[in-house]
Amino acid sequence: MRVLVVEDETRLARALQRGLQAEGFAVDLAHDGVTGLDRARTGGYDAVLLDIMLPGLSGYRVVQALRAEQNWVPILLLSAKDGEYDQADGLDVGADDYLTKPFSYVVLLARLRALLRRGAPSRPSVLAAGDLRLDPATRRVTRADTEIALTAREFALLEYLLRRAGDVVGKSELLEHVWETFEATEANVVEVYLGYLRRKIDAPFGRAALTTVRGAGYRLEADGG
């Protein structure tokens, strides 16, 4: 999943980036409101972590601009302003959640996952393709009631494919949403990780859920293979 962090405190922004990357998220940073708004408009993010007190354009203004454009990306506001009216204002302008600084990283991560689960009405709390199931909240993956251990990157890749189950997903799209950057020299990393997943979710169960569509990309079969 791809997350944008808009935070002018550089050390905090970098710490959030490192922590989220360790959980398997692809994370971009912006350090002012104008840049953050531009990236949120064009970056195809799954969620935005947004400070309120930003240079150039406040977090409130960023939220208002996105919602006026019918951009419903889930937004979690981060702010040292902890008054009840400050929180109410943030939610009233269109943010989905509000977290005051200093905050617990564990709580931030839980709230981010909650936003991703309810980010769109069509997103179920547990993702499934046949008997292959992934729970974003508990980070558990099972196949035929057998638990499967995945690395953070494998989990992120499987989660994205499950959200697009039945669709052909191109290599560049996977690199954009699951990895940090797109470089031609890194293109084979997709095949490598798909191989890891096949050996964990398909081969031991005699299934073929992950398929390659020649010249187009990859598909996770909606029926689980």
Number of C-alpha atoms within 10 A of each C-alpha: 21 23 26 23 24 29 27 19 12 13 10 12 20 16 12 20 20 14 15 17 19 13 15 20 24 25 25 20 20 20 19 21 25 19 17 26 22 13 17 24 16 8 16 14 20 20 23 23 23 31 29 22 18 20 14 12 16 18 29 22 16 26 25 18 16 17 15 11 9 9 13 17 22 24 24 23 23 26 21 14 14 14 10 9 10 14 19 13 14 24 18 12 16 19 25 18 19 22 21 16 11 10 12 11 13 9 11 18 16 15 17 21 16 16 20 20 20 14 19 12 7 9 12 14 14 15 21 21 19 14 14 23 21 23 16 20 16 10 13 15 23 16 20 10 10 12 14 14 14 17 13 15 19 17 23 24 23 24 22 18 22 23 17 15 22 17 15 17 19 15 17 17 12 20 19 18 23 26 23 15 14 15 10 8 7 11 14 10 13 18 13 10 15 18 12 15 19 16 12 16 25 18 12 10 12 9 12 14 21 22 15 15 12 7 7 11 16 22 20 24 20 19 13 21 16
